[in-house]
Amino acid sequence: MALKYSRQREVIKTFLCTRKDHPTADTVYMNVRQQYPNISLGTVYRNLTLLSEMGEITRLRVGDGVDHFDADNSPHNHFVCSSCGSVIDLKMENIDHIKEAAEKNFNGRIDGYSAYFYGLCGNCCGKPQSS
């Protein structure tokens, strides 16, 4: 079944393609609303869900209670700053061997994985830590 074209969905996807900071639905809404003042937060959520279900974008759940969205569907890992909460693409060599290691003692089929690395980003490393 072909999905009917939606200008709002296209604008949401285009906005995500301009971002590397993995915005939340609220951030997408606040920015898309500048072009479409009458768009609702519900419409943004529905379209983000639809785009992620269609595989056109990736929904990231990094443990901070909100979903982040990434238009880059190429295999890559993410770093999450435990201080400022930023989600950053992590450039690194291929770690597909962890999938093979996981399969050794698993009675089933592993189709993929996602890895999140946590710590302090470069900006937060320079800030004094409060105790």
N, C-alpha and C positions, 0 to 999 in steps of 0.2 A: 504494500500500500504506500503510495507516494504521499508525502506530507505537503500540505498546502503551504505556499510561500508566505512568510510573515516578515514584514519590514521590521517590526520590533525585534523579532528573534535575530534577524540579520544584523541589526544595530548592536545588539548585545554581544553577538559573536565577534563582530568587527572590533568593538571596544576591548574585548578580552585579548584579541590578537595584538593590540597595541601595548599590553601590559606584561611585565615580567615579575610583578610582585604578588601574583596569586590573590587577587582581591576577593573579598566576601561578597555575598549577594547585596548587602547594604551599600557597599562601595560601588558595585555595578549600578544599582538603582540610582544613587545620588548623581552619578556621571551621565547615565543614559537619560535621566530626567531633564538634563539641560537641553537635550535635543528633542525629547518627547515629554513635555511638561505634564501631560495627562496620563502617562504610564503609571500603573500601580505597582507596588512592591510585590503583590501576588503574581502579577503578570511576569515580572522579572524572575521570581522564584520558579514559576511553572516552566518558563523557557529555559532557564539554567538546568533544571531537572531533565527536560526533554533533550536538550543538547548533550547532556552527559549520558543519558540513556542511549542516544543515537551514536555515541562514541565520537562526537565532534569536539568535545571538550572533556577535561578530566575533573572530577570532583575530588578534592583532597580533604581528608579528615585527619588533622594533625594533632588532635587531642586538646584543642583549646575551646571546644564546644560549638564552634561555628564552622561551616563548610567554606573552603576556599576553592577557587576555580582557576584552571590552567588551560589555555588554548593550545599549548604545546603537547601533542600526544606522542611525541617520540619517547622512547624509553630513557628515562633519567630519574635521578633521586633528588630528594629535597632536604634542606637544612632548615630547622625551626629554631629561632632564637628564643631561649627561655626567659629573656629579659624583656625585649621589645615586641616579641611575637611575630616578627617578620618571617616569611616563608620564602626561601631563596633556592633557585636551581643550583644543584651541587654538581660541578664538573668533576668527573672522576673516571677512572678506568672501569671497564665492564666488571660487574660483580655477579654475573649469572651463575657462577659456581655455587652460590649459596642456595639456589633453587635445586641444583643437583644434590647438594649435601642434605637438604631437607627431604628430598624424595627417597633417600636411602632408608630411612626408618619410618616411612609413611605409607600406609596401606590405602592408596587412592591415587588421584591424579592432581598434580599441581600445575595450573595453567599459567600462573604468573605470580608476581610479588611486587610489593612496594616497600621501599626503605626510607624511613625518616631518620635523620640524624639530628640530635639536639645538643645545644650548648649556647655559647654567646657569639653573636655575629661580630664582625670587625668593629662596627661602631660602638657596640656595648662593651667590648673588651677594654676600650680606652676610658670608659666611664667608671668613676668610683662606685664600688658595690656597697649598697646599704645592707646592714645586718639586722 
